[in-house]
Structures are given as C-alpha cells and as structure tokens.
Amino acid sequence: MACRLPGGVTSPDELWDLLAEERTTVGPPPPERGGTSPPCPRTV
C-alpha cells in the first residue's frame, strides 16, 4: 500500500510521532495549483 504522508513523514512510525507530538503540517497550497479562492479561516 502506498500513502502520501504530510510533513515529510516517510514511515508509519514517523506518522505516529507526528500525531503524538501534535505537530501541524498545514501550509499554503503549492503555487502551481492556482485558484483565487480565499484562504481557509483556520489557517489565517
């Protein structure tokens, strides 16, 4: 099974560490996605 994981995580163990440490991986969308919608209020 393949997964695309956030925050540079490369293994299931690293994913559990990320969750246990309550780190955030939310960031702006990549510029190549374009779009003109306003930012999500939770990320501002």
Jmol script that loads the backbone (N, CA, C; Angstrom):
load data "model"
ATOM      1  N   MET A   1       0.841  -1.164   0.000  1.00  0.00           N
ATOM      2  CA  MET A   1       0.000   0.000   0.000  1.00  0.00           C
ATOM      3  C   MET A   1       0.893   1.235   0.000  1.00  0.00           C
ATOM      4  N   ALA A   2       0.526   2.215  -0.787  1.00  0.00           N
ATOM      5  CA  ALA A   2       1.282   3.464  -0.845  1.00  0.00           C
ATOM      6  C   ALA A   2       0.450   4.594  -0.259  1.00  0.00           C
ATOM      7  N   CYS A   3       1.112   5.484   0.443  1.00  0.00           N
ATOM      8  CA  CYS A   3       0.435   6.643   1.036  1.00  0.00           C
ATOM      9  C   CYS A   3       1.286   7.880   0.820  1.00  0.00           C
ATOM     10  N   ARG A   4       0.619   8.996   0.652  1.00  0.00           N
ATOM     11  CA  ARG A   4       1.303  10.279   0.612  1.00  0.00           C
ATOM     12  C   ARG A   4       1.086  10.915   1.977  1.00  0.00           C
ATOM     13  N   LEU A   5       2.149  11.045   2.744  1.00  0.00           N
ATOM     14  CA  LEU A   5       2.027  11.500   4.118  1.00  0.00           C
ATOM     15  C   LEU A   5       2.489  12.949   4.263  1.00  0.00           C
ATOM     16  N   PRO A   6       1.930  13.684   5.226  1.00  0.00           N
ATOM     17  CA  PRO A   6       2.252  15.100   5.402  1.00  0.00           C
ATOM     18  C   PRO A   6       3.558  15.325   6.153  1.00  0.00           C
ATOM     19  N   GLY A   7       4.065  16.522   6.055  1.00  0.00           N
ATOM     20  CA  GLY A   7       5.174  16.955   6.895  1.00  0.00           C
ATOM     21  C   GLY A   7       6.487  16.239   6.708  1.00  0.00           C
ATOM     22  N   GLY A   8       6.732  15.686   5.534  1.00  0.00           N
ATOM     23  CA  GLY A   8       7.983  14.990   5.293  1.00  0.00           C
ATOM     24  C   GLY A   8       8.045  13.614   5.931  1.00  0.00           C
ATOM     25  N   VAL A   9       6.916  13.103   6.405  1.00  0.00           N
ATOM     26  CA  VAL A   9       6.855  11.784   7.034  1.00  0.00           C
ATOM     27  C   VAL A   9       7.098  10.721   5.966  1.00  0.00           C
ATOM     28  N   THR A  10       7.942   9.739   6.296  1.00  0.00           N
ATOM     29  CA  THR A  10       8.282   8.701   5.320  1.00  0.00           C
ATOM     30  C   THR A  10       7.974   7.289   5.799  1.00  0.00           C
ATOM     31  N   SER A  11       7.419   7.164   7.014  1.00  0.00           N
ATOM     32  CA  SER A  11       7.116   5.821   7.522  1.00  0.00           C
ATOM     33  C   SER A  11       5.929   5.894   8.484  1.00  0.00           C
ATOM     34  N   PRO A  12       5.274   4.770   8.723  1.00  0.00           N
ATOM     35  CA  PRO A  12       4.184   4.762   9.701  1.00  0.00           C
ATOM     36  C   PRO A  12       4.643   5.193  11.096  1.00  0.00           C
ATOM     37  N   ASP A  13       5.846   4.798  11.505  1.00  0.00           N
ATOM     38  CA  ASP A  13       6.354   5.216  12.819  1.00  0.00           C
ATOM     39  C   ASP A  13       6.493   6.732  12.904  1.00  0.00           C
ATOM     40  N   GLU A  14       6.984   7.347  11.836  1.00  0.00           N
ATOM     41  CA  GLU A  14       7.117   8.807  11.821  1.00  0.00           C
ATOM     42  C   GLU A  14       5.747   9.480  11.854  1.00  0.00           C
ATOM     43  N   LEU A  15       4.750   8.860  11.229  1.00  0.00           N
ATOM     44  CA  LEU A  15       3.392   9.419  11.269  1.00  0.00           C
ATOM     45  C   LEU A  15       2.867   9.400  12.699  1.00  0.00           C
ATOM     46  N   TRP A  16       3.083   8.306  13.417  1.00  0.00           N
ATOM     47  CA  TRP A  16       2.632   8.242  14.810  1.00  0.00           C
ATOM     48  C   TRP A  16       3.361   9.285  15.654  1.00  0.00           C
ATOM     49  N   ASP A  17       4.657   9.494  15.397  1.00  0.00           N
ATOM     50  CA  ASP A  17       5.403  10.525  16.124  1.00  0.00           C
ATOM     51  C   ASP A  17       4.811  11.901  15.862  1.00  0.00           C
ATOM     52  N   LEU A  18       4.496  12.184  14.609  1.00  0.00           N
ATOM     53  CA  LEU A  18       3.908  13.475  14.249  1.00  0.00           C
ATOM     54  C   LEU A  18       2.603  13.686  14.999  1.00  0.00           C
ATOM     55  N   LEU A  19       1.767  12.655  15.048  1.00  0.00           N
ATOM     56  CA  LEU A  19       0.486  12.769  15.748  1.00  0.00           C
ATOM     57  C   LEU A  19       0.676  12.899  17.251  1.00  0.00           C
ATOM     58  N   ALA A  20       1.578  12.127  17.825  1.00  0.00           N
ATOM     59  CA  ALA A  20       1.809  12.166  19.267  1.00  0.00           C
ATOM     60  C   ALA A  20       2.354  13.525  19.703  1.00  0.00           C
ATOM     61  N   GLU A  21       3.180  14.136  18.859  1.00  0.00           N
ATOM     62  CA  GLU A  21       3.770  15.443  19.179  1.00  0.00           C
ATOM     63  C   GLU A  21       2.840  16.592  18.826  1.00  0.00           C
ATOM     64  N   GLU A  22       1.687  16.273  18.207  1.00  0.00           N
ATOM     65  CA  GLU A  22       0.681  17.269  17.812  1.00  0.00           C
ATOM     66  C   GLU A  22       1.275  18.369  16.933  1.00  0.00           C
ATOM     67  N   ARG A  23       2.202  17.961  16.053  1.00  0.00           N
ATOM     68  CA  ARG A  23       2.779  18.928  15.115  1.00  0.00           C
ATOM     69  C   ARG A  23       1.766  19.254  14.033  1.00  0.00           C
ATOM     70  N   THR A  24       1.867  20.443  13.489  1.00  0.00           N
ATOM     71  CA  THR A  24       0.982  20.832  12.401  1.00  0.00           C
ATOM     72  C   THR A  24       1.714  20.678  11.073  1.00  0.00           C
ATOM     73  N   THR A  25       0.982  20.300  10.065  1.00  0.00           N
ATOM     74  CA  THR A  25       1.562  20.172   8.734  1.00  0.00           C
ATOM     75  C   THR A  25       0.778  20.992   7.726  1.00  0.00           C
ATOM     76  N   VAL A  26      -0.082  21.880   8.217  1.00  0.00           N
ATOM     77  CA  VAL A  26      -0.903  22.702   7.333  1.00  0.00           C
ATOM     78  C   VAL A  26      -0.058  23.849   6.801  1.00  0.00           C
ATOM     79  N   GLY A  27      -0.118  24.048   5.511  1.00  0.00           N
ATOM     80  CA  GLY A  27       0.607  25.137   4.886  1.00  0.00           C
ATOM     81  C   GLY A  27      -0.157  25.627   3.675  1.00  0.00           C
ATOM     82  N   PRO A  28       0.364  26.614   3.009  1.00  0.00           N
ATOM     83  CA  PRO A  28      -0.312  27.137   1.826  1.00  0.00           C
ATOM     84  C   PRO A  28      -0.270  26.122   0.681  1.00  0.00           C
ATOM     85  N   PRO A  29      -1.229  26.209  -0.229  1.00  0.00           N
ATOM     86  CA  PRO A  29      -1.201  25.300  -1.376  1.00  0.00           C
ATOM     87  C   PRO A  29      -0.039  25.645  -2.301  1.00  0.00           C
ATOM     88  N   PRO A  30       0.452  24.672  -3.044  1.00  0.00           N
ATOM     89  CA  PRO A  30       1.526  24.940  -3.987  1.00  0.00           C
ATOM     90  C   PRO A  30       1.079  25.951  -5.046  1.00  0.00           C
ATOM     91  N   PRO A  31       1.977  26.828  -5.504  1.00  0.00           N
ATOM     92  CA  PRO A  31       1.593  27.863  -6.470  1.00  0.00           C
ATOM     93  C   PRO A  31       1.060  27.294  -7.779  1.00  0.00           C
ATOM     94  N   GLU A  32       1.484  26.088  -8.162  1.00  0.00           N
ATOM     95  CA  GLU A  32       1.027  25.523  -9.433  1.00  0.00           C
ATOM     96  C   GLU A  32      -0.450  25.118  -9.396  1.00  0.00           C
ATOM     97  N   ARG A  33      -1.062  25.100  -8.230  1.00  0.00           N
ATOM     98  CA  ARG A  33      -2.488  24.769  -8.151  1.00  0.00           C
ATOM     99  C   ARG A  33      -3.366  25.941  -8.542  1.00  0.00           C
ATOM    100  N   GLY A  34      -2.827  27.150  -8.458  1.00  0.00           N
ATOM    101  CA  GLY A  34      -3.586  28.322  -8.863  1.00  0.00           C
ATOM    102  C   GLY A  34      -4.809  28.522  -7.996  1.00  0.00           C
ATOM    103  N   GLY A  35      -5.841  29.093  -8.586  1.00  0.00           N
ATOM    104  CA  GLY A  35      -7.073  29.324  -7.841  1.00  0.00           C
ATOM    105  C   GLY A  35      -7.104  30.697  -7.224  1.00  0.00           C
ATOM    106  N   THR A  36      -8.284  31.179  -7.007  1.00  0.00           N
ATOM    107  CA  THR A  36      -8.435  32.516  -6.434  1.00  0.00           C
ATOM    108  C   THR A  36      -9.332  32.488  -5.206  1.00  0.00           C
ATOM    109  N   SER A  37      -9.609  31.319  -4.665  1.00  0.00           N
ATOM    110  CA  SER A  37     -10.477  31.248  -3.502  1.00  0.00           C
ATOM    111  C   SER A  37      -9.759  31.829  -2.277  1.00  0.00           C
ATOM    112  N   PRO A  38     -10.519  32.410  -1.353  1.00  0.00           N
ATOM    113  CA  PRO A  38      -9.899  32.997  -0.152  1.00  0.00           C
ATOM    114  C   PRO A  38      -9.319  31.902   0.728  1.00  0.00           C
ATOM    115  N   PRO A  39      -8.357  32.264   1.586  1.00  0.00           N
ATOM    116  CA  PRO A  39      -7.759  31.265   2.466  1.00  0.00           C
ATOM    117  C   PRO A  39      -8.768  30.749   3.478  1.00  0.00           C
ATOM    118  N   CYS A  40      -8.554  29.544   3.920  1.00  0.00           N
ATOM    119  CA  CYS A  40      -9.393  28.947   4.944  1.00  0.00           C
ATOM    120  C   CYS A  40      -9.201  29.729   6.247  1.00  0.00           C
ATOM    121  N   PRO A  41     -10.285  30.093   6.934  1.00  0.00           N
ATOM    122  CA  PRO A  41     -10.142  30.884   8.169  1.00  0.00           C
ATOM    123  C   PRO A  41      -9.308  30.180   9.236  1.00  0.00           C
ATOM    124  N   ARG A  42      -9.255  28.849   9.241  1.00  0.00           N
ATOM    125  CA  ARG A  42      -8.486  28.136  10.259  1.00  0.00           C
ATOM    126  C   ARG A  42      -6.995  28.279  10.053  1.00  0.00           C
ATOM    127  N   THR A  43      -6.534  28.667   8.844  1.00  0.00           N
ATOM    128  CA  THR A  43      -5.101  28.750   8.576  1.00  0.00           C
ATOM    129  C   THR A  43      -4.594  30.175   8.576  1.00  0.00           C
ATOM    130  N   VAL A  44      -5.453  31.129   8.797  1.00  0.00           N
ATOM    131  CA  VAL A  44      -5.056  32.544   8.770  1.00  0.00           C
ATOM    132  C   VAL A  44      -4.635  32.983  10.137  1.00  0.00           C
TER     133      VAL A  44
END
end "model"
wireframe off; spacefill off
backbone 0.3
color backbone group
